Amino acid sequence: MSGHRERWLDDDAGPLVRPYAITRGRTRARGRALDLVTILVTSGDPPPPRLRLSPEHQRLLWLCQIPHTVADLASRLELPLGVMQVLLEELIEHHLLRIDLPAPTELPDLATLRRIRDELRTI
């Protein structure tokens, strides 16, 4: 072996951080996994005084000032979905992020649905 240190990555690849290092060893969300199209937005609550937020947590809070889906966030931070779900779950547990549910829409009345059904049958 030569005297110089072997390089695993070239200069263009940048630093390599393993996913478990970003999630502090957690490999999956504790609760129900978030769907790819779940919309998240900041709650507006300040972080608890003793909570240490990672750079990834801070970036998520900054991005979620406007609503984003889980898939958008994973893409923006260039992180695997499993890592993203762990990070988002931690922010939700601390009430720093909330799931933004779409406004309920008014359903058509039963007569309208029956008329649509009947029209579709004639096709």
Contacts in CASP RR format, 6 or more apart in sequence:
PFRMAT RR
TARGET T0000
AUTHOR 0000-0000-0000
METHOD contacts of the structure
MODEL  1
MSGHRERWLDDDAGPLVRPYAITRGRTRARGRALDLVTILVTSGDPPPPR
LRLSPEHQRLLWLCQIPHTVADLASRLELPLGVMQVLLEELIEHHLLRID
LPAPTELPDLATLRRIRDELRTI
8 16 0 8 1.000
9 16 0 8 1.000
19 79 0 8 1.000
19 80 0 8 1.000
19 82 0 8 1.000
19 83 0 8 1.000
20 26 0 8 1.000
20 27 0 8 1.000
22 54 0 8 1.000
22 56 0 8 1.000
22 79 0 8 1.000
22 83 0 8 1.000
22 87 0 8 1.000
23 83 0 8 1.000
23 86 0 8 1.000
23 87 0 8 1.000
26 86 0 8 1.000
27 86 0 8 1.000
28 82 0 8 1.000
28 85 0 8 1.000
28 86 0 8 1.000
29 82 0 8 1.000
29 85 0 8 1.000
29 86 0 8 1.000
29 89 0 8 1.000
30 89 0 8 1.000
31 89 0 8 1.000
33 82 0 8 1.000
33 85 0 8 1.000
34 40 0 8 1.000
34 70 0 8 1.000
34 85 0 8 1.000
34 88 0 8 1.000
34 89 0 8 1.000
34 99 0 8 1.000
35 70 0 8 1.000
36 69 0 8 1.000
36 70 0 8 1.000
36 71 0 8 1.000
36 81 0 8 1.000
37 69 0 8 1.000
37 70 0 8 1.000
37 71 0 8 1.000
38 69 0 8 1.000
38 70 0 8 1.000
38 99 0 8 1.000
39 67 0 8 1.000
39 68 0 8 1.000
39 69 0 8 1.000
39 99 0 8 1.000
39 100 0 8 1.000
39 101 0 8 1.000
39 102 0 8 1.000
40 64 0 8 1.000
40 67 0 8 1.000
40 68 0 8 1.000
40 69 0 8 1.000
40 70 0 8 1.000
40 73 0 8 1.000
40 88 0 8 1.000
40 92 0 8 1.000
40 97 0 8 1.000
40 98 0 8 1.000
40 99 0 8 1.000
40 100 0 8 1.000
41 64 0 8 1.000
41 65 0 8 1.000
41 66 0 8 1.000
41 67 0 8 1.000
41 68 0 8 1.000
41 97 0 8 1.000
41 98 0 8 1.000
41 100 0 8 1.000
42 61 0 8 1.000
42 64 0 8 1.000
42 65 0 8 1.000
42 96 0 8 1.000
42 97 0 8 1.000
42 98 0 8 1.000
43 95 0 8 1.000
43 96 0 8 1.000
43 97 0 8 1.000
43 98 0 8 1.000
44 96 0 8 1.000
45 95 0 8 1.000
45 96 0 8 1.000
47 53 0 8 1.000
47 94 0 8 1.000
47 96 0 8 1.000
48 94 0 8 1.000
51 94 0 8 1.000
53 61 0 8 1.000
54 87 0 8 1.000
56 77 0 8 1.000
56 79 0 8 1.000
56 87 0 8 1.000
57 87 0 8 1.000
57 90 0 8 1.000
57 91 0 8 1.000
59 77 0 8 1.000
60 73 0 8 1.000
60 77 0 8 1.000
60 87 0 8 1.000
60 88 0 8 1.000
60 91 0 8 1.000
60 97 0 8 1.000
61 91 0 8 1.000
61 96 0 8 1.000
61 97 0 8 1.000
63 73 0 8 1.000
63 76 0 8 1.000
64 73 0 8 1.000
64 97 0 8 1.000
67 100 0 8 1.000
68 76 0 8 1.000
70 81 0 8 1.000
70 84 0 8 1.000
70 85 0 8 1.000
70 88 0 8 1.000
71 81 0 8 1.000
73 84 0 8 1.000
73 88 0 8 1.000
74 80 0 8 1.000
74 81 0 8 1.000
74 83 0 8 1.000
74 84 0 8 1.000
77 84 0 8 1.000
79 87 0 8 1.000
88 97 0 8 1.000
91 97 0 8 1.000
92 98 0 8 1.000
92 99 0 8 1.000
108 116 0 8 1.000
END
